[in-house]
Amino acid sequence: MMSSNATKQPRSLTSGKNRRSCMDSVVSTDSTAGLSNSVNGSSVEEGTNIWTRLLARRDAKIFDDDYFMAFCDEEYGEEGGEGERDAVKKNGRACSSDRSAVPQCLSSSCMTFRVSTKSNLATLRRHPRLPLMSLVVFAICTGVGLSFVSHQCAAYEKQMLSTAKIHATEAMEWFSDAFDQALAPLFALAQVVKHDQQLCELTNKIGNRGDEGALPGWPEEGKEMLMRDVRGVCDEPGLQARFAEVAESVKRDSGLGKVITGLRVAPAAVMCMIHPLINYEDYTHVHPSNSQVQPYYNGTKRLYNDWAWDKPNHINVLRKTFQVQEAKENRITITGPFKMKSAAGDGTILTESLFCTHLGVSVPNHTVRMIGEGKDAPPEIYDSWGFVMSFVNWQYMVDQSRIHDRFEKLGMVYMLNRTFEYDDHETGEKMTQNDQIAWTPGDHCVSTTKKSAQIQVSKSVNGDDWTLTAG
């Protein structure tokens, strides 16, 4: 009987020999032995991290003899399992010395993976709250991270908008001051006209169309109503020399250089003199397109035009200019911006953006009669000497402001708008017009940015509303 029991003893879970055989098949390398020793050590068990302690207990369970032998018996069967366990032991030892035993090594690794997986699942069964706790911790960490990133983004956007506000305010102040400065020469020229006897007498010499002694219309078919024959008056050499001296002085005192061009006087609303009539000096920064001819402006075709009876656009601007003068609004009538080409005929653009400025001149006992508003309306009479006019090279002014560089350094785009009211002569209603007068060059524009990422700075310039938007 004793002999019979002894033969069954090796298959039981208490057999040290068989347990060592199964263990050897898995724990055959120095790294695994190191892990086993580390797990059984006291340093891990004494750790304060719950995850470390759980893993330590799990790994200790994996390398426990009784647990592992139970797994071996479950996989290979209690009866006849000794041979398989011996094979596992043999294969495990072969892994470290014989490369030809790769299939056996893979089988041994597979067993290790299955043991580890079964242990992990057992751990989850014993601690079912671990996945939920992990998800909760992950969700909290993710939420905190996203909240931090969102806060940082909002703070950065707020800082950028604050910086853009400062730059936009400075740019708007610059444009407001520079444009007011560009309009100042017209006020100066108007004062000269009032007090210079030669210039002031021009209205009386030309007279209103149809009056006795007034100079006639232009002696050419089709131009009689468009021009006045003021030759012998406006082209008198002494008068032209005097006006050239005044115009040069006014422009020089403005300090704006090439921004101011083409000063002119129009007594009785007739374009009498332009200085300089042919202008090379103010466009030296422009390079010719298709020829070597220096770009220039030629105002010869604009001389002697009678704005009181001329083209509808001239008539409308003149009426607005006289209405502003009589209302004593102390502001200038502005039209544009326009594009102006060189008179050389090669297609060169002198400026992409040009404003025309007009100021009525009030002199006692002087009147201007102009065509009435409407087909059968009688002529209109305004208490005025006429008007003075100039060009403002707006593109040159924008380039001088360096507003492009200012916002490009911030990684932003901008747009400057001018909003003004005018009378619709067909309906008689007040209309509002919004012109875009400066913007970021290229495909990017403010309209493509979201509203929350934009700032606006507004200012009244010459009675019009100017708005600078940046984002």
C-alpha positions as CSV (number, residue, x, y, z in Angstrom):
1,M,0.0,0.0,0.0
2,M,2.8,2.3,0.9
3,S,4.4,1.6,-2.5
4,S,1.2,2.4,-4.3
5,N,0.8,5.8,-2.7
6,A,4.3,6.6,-3.4
7,T,3.8,6.2,-7.1
8,K,0.9,8.7,-7.2
9,Q,2.7,11.3,-5.1
10,P,4.5,13.0,-8.0
11,R,1.3,14.1,-9.8
12,S,0.0,15.9,-6.7
13,L,0.2,19.7,-6.3
14,T,2.8,19.2,-3.5
15,S,5.4,17.6,-5.6
16,G,8.5,19.9,-5.5
17,K,10.1,18.2,-8.5
18,N,7.3,18.7,-10.9
19,R,6.7,22.2,-9.7
20,R,10.3,23.1,-10.4
21,S,10.0,21.5,-13.8
22,C,7.1,23.7,-14.8
23,M,8.7,26.8,-13.2
24,D,11.9,26.2,-15.1
25,S,10.1,26.2,-18.4
26,V,8.9,29.8,-17.8
27,V,11.3,31.3,-15.4
28,S,14.4,30.4,-17.3
29,T,16.1,33.8,-17.8
30,D,18.0,36.1,-15.5
31,S,15.5,38.9,-16.0
32,T,12.6,36.7,-14.9
33,A,14.5,35.5,-11.8
34,G,15.3,39.1,-11.0
35,L,11.7,40.1,-11.3
36,S,10.7,37.2,-9.0
37,N,13.3,38.2,-6.4
38,S,12.2,41.8,-6.7
39,V,8.6,40.9,-6.2
40,N,9.3,38.8,-3.1
41,G,11.5,41.5,-1.7
42,S,10.2,43.8,1.1
43,S,10.9,47.1,-0.7
44,V,8.0,46.7,-3.1
45,E,5.6,45.5,-0.5
46,E,6.5,48.5,1.7
47,G,5.7,51.0,-1.2
48,T,3.0,53.5,-0.7
49,N,1.6,53.3,-4.3
50,I,-1.5,51.1,-4.4
51,W,-0.9,50.2,-8.0
52,T,2.7,48.9,-7.1
53,R,1.4,46.8,-4.3
54,L,-1.4,45.3,-6.4
55,L,1.1,44.4,-9.2
56,A,3.5,43.0,-6.6
57,R,0.9,40.7,-5.2
58,R,-0.2,39.6,-8.7
59,D,3.4,38.8,-9.7
60,A,4.1,37.0,-6.5
61,K,1.0,34.9,-7.2
62,I,2.2,34.1,-10.7
63,F,5.5,32.7,-9.5
64,D,4.0,30.9,-6.5
65,D,4.7,27.1,-6.9
66,D,1.3,25.9,-5.9
67,Y,-0.5,28.4,-8.1
68,F,1.7,27.6,-11.1
69,M,1.5,23.8,-10.7
70,A,-2.3,24.1,-10.5
71,F,-2.2,25.9,-13.9
72,C,0.0,23.2,-15.3
73,D,-2.3,20.4,-14.2
74,E,-5.3,22.3,-15.5
75,E,-3.6,22.7,-18.9
76,Y,-2.1,19.2,-19.3
77,G,-4.2,17.1,-17.0
78,E,-3.3,15.5,-13.8
79,E,-2.9,12.1,-15.4
80,G,0.0,11.8,-17.8
81,G,1.0,15.4,-17.4
82,E,4.4,14.8,-16.1
83,G,5.8,14.3,-19.6
84,E,4.4,17.5,-20.9
85,R,5.8,19.4,-17.9
86,D,9.2,17.8,-18.4
87,A,9.0,18.9,-22.0
88,V,8.3,22.4,-21.0
89,K,11.2,22.4,-18.6
90,K,13.5,21.0,-21.4
91,N,12.3,23.6,-23.9
92,G,12.7,26.4,-21.5
93,R,16.3,25.5,-20.9
94,A,17.0,25.2,-24.6
95,C,15.9,28.8,-25.2
96,S,19.0,30.3,-23.8
97,S,21.5,28.0,-25.6
98,D,20.1,26.6,-28.8
99,R,18.7,28.9,-31.5
100,S,17.3,25.9,-33.3
101,A,14.8,25.5,-30.5
102,V,12.9,28.6,-31.5
103,P,9.5,26.8,-31.8
104,Q,9.9,25.4,-28.3
105,C,10.8,28.9,-27.0
106,L,7.7,30.4,-28.6
107,S,5.6,27.7,-27.0
108,S,7.2,28.5,-23.6
109,S,6.6,32.3,-24.1
110,C,3.0,31.6,-25.1
111,M,2.5,29.8,-21.8
112,T,4.0,32.7,-19.9
113,F,1.6,35.1,-21.7
114,R,-1.4,32.8,-20.9
115,V,-0.4,32.6,-17.2
116,S,0.0,36.4,-17.0
117,T,-3.3,37.0,-18.8
118,K,-5.1,34.6,-16.5
119,S,-3.6,36.4,-13.5
120,N,-4.6,39.8,-14.8
121,L,-8.2,38.6,-15.3
122,A,-8.1,37.2,-11.8
123,T,-7.0,40.6,-10.4
124,L,-9.8,42.3,-12.2
125,R,-12.3,39.8,-10.7
126,R,-10.9,40.5,-7.2
127,H,-10.9,44.3,-7.8
128,P,-13.8,45.1,-10.2
129,R,-13.7,48.8,-9.4
130,L,-10.2,49.2,-10.9
131,P,-11.3,49.9,-14.5
132,L,-13.9,52.4,-13.3
133,M,-11.4,54.1,-11.1
134,S,-8.9,54.3,-14.0
135,L,-11.6,55.8,-16.3
136,V,-12.5,58.3,-13.6
137,V,-8.9,59.3,-13.0
138,F,-8.3,59.5,-16.8
139,A,-11.4,61.7,-17.2
140,I,-10.4,64.0,-14.4
141,C,-6.9,64.4,-15.8
142,T,-8.2,65.0,-19.3
143,G,-10.7,67.5,-18.1
144,V,-8.1,69.4,-16.1
145,G,-5.7,69.3,-19.0
146,L,-8.3,70.6,-21.5
147,S,-9.5,73.2,-19.0
148,F,-5.9,74.4,-18.6
149,V,-5.3,74.5,-22.3
150,S,-8.6,76.4,-22.9
151,H,-7.7,78.9,-20.2
152,Q,-4.2,79.4,-21.7
153,C,-5.7,79.9,-25.2
154,A,-8.2,82.4,-23.9
155,A,-5.5,84.3,-22.0
156,Y,-3.3,84.4,-25.1
157,E,-6.2,85.5,-27.3
158,K,-7.1,88.2,-24.8
159,Q,-3.4,89.4,-24.7
160,M,-3.2,89.5,-28.5
161,L,-6.5,91.4,-28.7
162,S,-5.2,93.9,-26.2
163,T,-2.0,94.3,-28.1
164,A,-4.0,94.7,-31.4
165,K,-6.1,97.4,-29.7
166,I,-3.1,99.4,-28.7
167,H,-1.6,99.2,-32.2
168,A,-4.9,99.9,-33.9
169,T,-5.4,103.0,-31.7
170,E,-2.0,104.3,-32.5
171,A,-2.4,103.6,-36.3
172,M,-5.8,105.4,-36.3
173,E,-4.4,108.4,-34.5
174,W,-1.6,108.5,-37.0
175,F,-4.0,108.4,-40.0
176,S,-6.3,111.0,-38.4
177,D,-3.5,113.4,-37.8
178,A,-1.8,112.8,-41.2
179,F,-5.0,113.2,-43.2
180,D,-6.0,116.4,-41.3
181,Q,-2.5,117.6,-42.1
182,A,-3.0,116.7,-45.8
183,L,-6.2,118.8,-45.9
184,A,-4.6,121.8,-44.2
185,P,-3.0,123.1,-47.5
186,L,-6.4,123.6,-49.0
187,F,-7.5,125.9,-46.1
188,A,-4.2,127.8,-46.5
189,L,-4.7,128.1,-50.2
190,A,-8.2,129.4,-49.6
191,Q,-6.9,132.1,-47.3
192,V,-4.4,133.2,-49.9
193,V,-7.1,133.5,-52.5
194,K,-9.1,135.7,-50.3
195,H,-6.3,138.1,-49.6
196,D,-4.3,138.0,-52.9
197,Q,-5.8,140.7,-55.2
198,Q,-4.7,139.0,-58.4
199,L,-6.3,135.7,-57.5
200,C,-9.4,137.2,-55.9
201,E,-10.3,139.3,-59.0
202,L,-10.4,136.2,-61.2
203,T,-14.1,135.5,-60.6
204,N,-15.1,138.9,-61.7
205,K,-13.0,138.6,-64.9
206,I,-14.4,135.2,-65.8
207,G,-18.0,135.9,-64.8
208,N,-21.0,133.6,-64.7
209,R,-22.1,131.9,-67.9
210,G,-24.7,134.1,-69.7
211,D,-23.9,137.3,-67.8
212,E,-23.0,140.4,-69.7
213,G,-19.3,140.6,-70.1
214,A,-18.7,137.0,-69.0
215,L,-16.2,135.0,-70.9
216,P,-17.9,132.6,-73.5
217,G,-17.9,128.9,-73.7
218,W,-15.2,127.0,-75.5
219,P,-15.2,127.8,-79.3
220,E,-15.4,124.1,-80.4
221,E,-18.4,122.0,-81.3
222,G,-19.4,119.8,-78.4
223,K,-17.3,121.6,-75.8
224,E,-19.1,124.9,-75.5
225,M,-20.9,123.9,-72.3
226,L,-18.1,121.8,-70.9
227,M,-15.4,124.5,-71.0
228,R,-14.9,128.2,-70.8
229,D,-12.6,130.2,-73.0
230,V,-10.5,131.9,-70.3
231,R,-7.4,132.2,-72.4
232,G,-5.8,135.6,-71.8
233,V,-6.9,135.5,-68.2
234,C,-5.8,132.2,-66.6
235,D,-2.7,131.8,-68.7
236,E,-1.3,135.3,-68.0
237,P,2.4,134.7,-67.2
238,G,2.6,137.0,-64.2
239,L,-0.5,135.3,-62.6
240,Q,0.8,131.8,-63.3
241,A,4.2,132.7,-61.7
242,R,2.4,134.1,-58.7
243,F,0.2,131.0,-58.3
244,A,3.2,128.7,-58.7
245,E,5.0,130.5,-55.9
246,V,2.0,130.3,-53.6
247,A,1.4,126.6,-54.4
248,E,5.0,125.7,-53.7
249,S,5.0,127.5,-50.4
250,V,1.8,125.9,-49.3
251,K,3.0,122.4,-50.2
252,R,6.4,122.9,-48.6
253,D,4.9,124.2,-45.3
254,S,2.6,121.2,-45.1
255,G,5.7,118.9,-44.6
256,L,4.0,116.0,-46.4
257,G,6.1,116.0,-49.5
258,K,4.7,113.7,-52.2
259,V,1.4,113.1,-50.4
260,I,0.1,116.5,-51.7
261,T,0.0,116.9,-55.4
262,G,-1.8,119.0,-58.1
263,L,-2.9,122.2,-56.2
264,R,-5.4,124.1,-58.3
265,V,-7.8,127.1,-58.2
266,A,-11.2,127.3,-59.9
267,P,-12.7,130.8,-59.8
268,A,-16.3,130.9,-60.9
269,A,-16.0,127.0,-60.8
270,V,-13.8,127.1,-63.9
271,M,-10.5,125.1,-63.6
272,C,-8.1,128.0,-64.1
273,M,-4.6,127.0,-62.9
274,I,-2.9,123.7,-61.8
275,H,0.5,123.5,-60.3
276,P,2.4,121.6,-61.4
277,L,0.5,121.2,-64.7
278,I,2.9,118.4,-65.8
279,N,4.2,116.6,-62.7
280,Y,7.2,114.4,-62.7
281,E,8.5,115.2,-59.2
282,D,5.8,113.6,-57.1
283,Y,6.0,110.2,-58.8
284,T,9.8,109.5,-58.8
285,H,9.1,106.4,-56.6
286,V,7.0,104.8,-59.4
287,H,8.8,102.5,-61.9
288,P,7.7,102.5,-65.5
289,S,5.8,99.4,-66.7
290,N,6.7,98.9,-70.4
291,S,9.1,101.7,-71.2
292,Q,11.9,103.8,-69.9
293,V,9.8,107.0,-69.8
294,Q,9.6,108.4,-66.3
295,P,5.9,108.3,-65.2
296,Y,4.2,111.6,-64.9
297,Y,0.9,113.4,-64.6
298,N,-0.4,115.8,-67.2
299,G,-3.3,118.0,-66.2
300,T,-3.6,119.9,-69.5
301,K,-6.9,118.2,-70.4
302,R,-8.4,119.3,-67.1
303,L,-7.8,123.0,-67.7
304,Y,-10.7,125.4,-68.4
305,N,-13.4,122.8,-67.5
306,D,-16.6,124.5,-66.3
307,W,-17.7,122.5,-63.3
308,A,-20.9,124.4,-63.0
309,W,-22.2,123.1,-66.4
310,D,-19.8,120.2,-67.0
311,K,-20.3,116.4,-66.5
312,P,-22.8,115.2,-63.9
313,N,-20.1,114.0,-61.5
314,H,-18.4,117.4,-61.5
315,I,-21.7,119.1,-61.0
316,N,-22.6,116.9,-58.1
317,V,-19.3,117.4,-56.4
318,L,-19.4,121.2,-56.9
319,R,-23.0,121.3,-55.4
320,K,-21.9,119.4,-52.4
321,T,-18.8,121.6,-51.9
322,F,-20.9,124.8,-52.0
323,Q,-23.5,123.3,-49.7
324,V,-20.8,122.5,-47.1
325,Q,-19.4,126.0,-47.5
326,E,-22.7,127.7,-46.9
327,A,-23.4,125.5,-43.9
328,K,-20.1,126.7,-42.5
329,E,-19.2,123.1,-41.6
330,N,-15.5,123.9,-41.9
331,R,-14.7,120.6,-43.7
332,I,-13.6,119.5,-47.1
333,T,-15.5,117.6,-49.7
334,I,-13.7,114.4,-50.6
335,T,-14.2,112.0,-53.5
336,G,-12.4,108.8,-54.2
337,P,-10.3,106.8,-53.8
338,F,-9.3,106.6,-57.5
339,K,-6.6,104.9,-59.5
340,M,-4.4,107.3,-61.6
341,K,-2.4,106.2,-64.6
342,S,0.7,107.9,-66.1
343,A,0.2,110.3,-69.0
344,A,3.1,108.4,-70.8
345,G,0.6,106.0,-72.1
346,D,2.5,102.9,-71.1
347,G,-0.1,101.7,-68.5
348,T,2.0,102.6,-65.5
349,I,0.0,103.2,-62.4
350,L,1.0,106.5,-60.6
351,T,-1.0,105.5,-57.6
352,E,-3.5,102.8,-56.7
353,S,-5.4,105.1,-54.4
354,L,-5.9,108.8,-54.7
355,F,-8.4,111.2,-53.0
356,C,-9.6,114.5,-54.6
357,T,-10.3,117.2,-52.1
358,H,-12.4,120.3,-52.7
359,L,-13.0,123.4,-50.6
360,G,-15.4,126.2,-51.4
361,V,-14.0,129.7,-50.9
362,S,-16.4,132.3,-49.5
363,V,-15.7,135.9,-50.6
364,P,-18.2,138.7,-50.0
365,N,-20.1,140.0,-53.1
366,H,-19.1,137.0,-55.2
367,T,-21.5,134.4,-56.5
368,V,-21.4,131.3,-58.7
369,R,-24.4,130.3,-60.8
370,M,-24.6,126.6,-61.8
371,I,-27.1,124.3,-63.6
372,G,-30.1,123.4,-61.5
373,E,-30.7,120.0,-60.0
374,G,-33.2,118.3,-62.2
375,K,-34.1,118.5,-65.9
376,D,-36.3,121.6,-65.9
377,A,-35.0,123.1,-62.6
378,P,-33.8,126.7,-62.8
379,P,-30.1,127.6,-62.2
380,E,-28.8,127.6,-58.7
381,I,-26.8,130.5,-57.2
382,Y,-24.3,130.1,-54.4
383,D,-22.5,132.9,-52.5
384,S,-19.0,131.7,-53.4
385,W,-15.8,132.8,-55.1
386,G,-15.3,129.3,-56.5
387,F,-13.3,126.5,-55.0
388,V,-9.7,125.2,-54.5
389,M,-8.7,121.6,-55.0
390,S,-5.8,119.2,-54.6
391,F,-4.9,115.5,-54.8
392,V,-4.0,113.4,-51.8
393,N,-1.8,110.4,-52.7
394,W,-3.5,108.0,-50.3
395,Q,-1.4,105.0,-51.3
396,Y,1.8,106.9,-50.6
397,M,0.4,107.9,-47.2
398,V,-0.5,104.3,-46.3
399,D,3.0,103.2,-47.3
400,Q,4.6,105.9,-45.1
401,S,2.5,104.7,-42.2
402,R,4.1,101.2,-42.3
403,I,0.8,99.8,-41.1
404,H,1.4,96.6,-43.1
405,D,4.6,95.9,-41.2
406,R,2.9,96.8,-37.9
407,F,0.2,94.1,-38.1
408,E,2.3,91.6,-40.0
409,K,4.7,91.4,-37.0
410,L,1.7,90.6,-34.8
411,G,0.5,87.9,-37.2
412,M,-2.7,89.8,-37.8
413,V,-4.7,91.3,-40.6
414,Y,-6.4,94.7,-40.7
415,M,-8.9,96.8,-42.7
416,L,-9.6,100.5,-42.7
417,N,-13.0,101.8,-43.8
418,R,-14.4,105.2,-44.5
419,T,-18.2,105.7,-44.0
420,F,-20.0,108.9,-45.2
421,E,-23.4,110.1,-46.2
422,Y,-24.5,111.7,-49.5
423,D,-27.6,112.8,-51.2
424,D,-29.1,110.6,-53.9
425,H,-30.0,113.1,-56.6
426,E,-32.5,110.8,-58.2
427,T,-34.5,109.9,-55.1
428,G,-33.5,112.8,-52.9
429,E,-32.8,110.4,-50.0
430,K,-29.8,110.3,-47.7
431,M,-27.6,107.4,-48.6
432,T,-24.7,105.9,-46.7
433,Q,-21.5,104.6,-48.4
434,N,-18.8,102.5,-46.9
435,D,-15.5,102.4,-48.7
436,Q,-12.6,100.1,-47.9
437,I,-9.5,102.4,-48.2
438,A,-6.7,100.3,-46.7
439,W,-6.3,96.6,-46.0
440,T,-3.8,93.7,-45.6
441,P,-2.4,92.8,-49.0
442,G,-2.8,89.3,-50.2
443,D,-5.5,86.6,-49.8
444,H,-6.0,87.0,-46.0
445,C,-8.6,89.5,-44.9
446,V,-10.4,90.5,-41.7
447,S,-13.7,89.2,-43.0
448,T,-12.4,85.6,-42.8
449,T,-11.6,85.9,-39.0
450,K,-14.2,85.2,-36.4
451,K,-15.9,88.2,-34.7
452,S,-14.7,87.3,-31.3
453,A,-11.1,87.6,-32.5
454,Q,-11.6,91.1,-33.9
455,I,-11.2,94.6,-32.4
456,Q,-12.4,97.9,-33.9
457,V,-11.2,101.5,-33.4
458,S,-13.3,104.3,-34.8
459,K,-12.6,108.0,-35.2
460,S,-14.2,111.0,-36.9
461,V,-12.0,112.3,-39.7
462,N,-13.2,115.4,-41.6
463,G,-16.8,114.6,-40.6
464,D,-16.6,111.0,-41.8
465,D,-16.5,107.9,-39.8
466,W,-13.3,105.9,-40.1
467,T,-13.1,102.4,-38.6
468,L,-10.0,100.3,-38.3
469,T,-10.7,96.6,-37.8
470,A,-7.9,94.2,-36.8
471,G,-7.9,90.5,-36.0
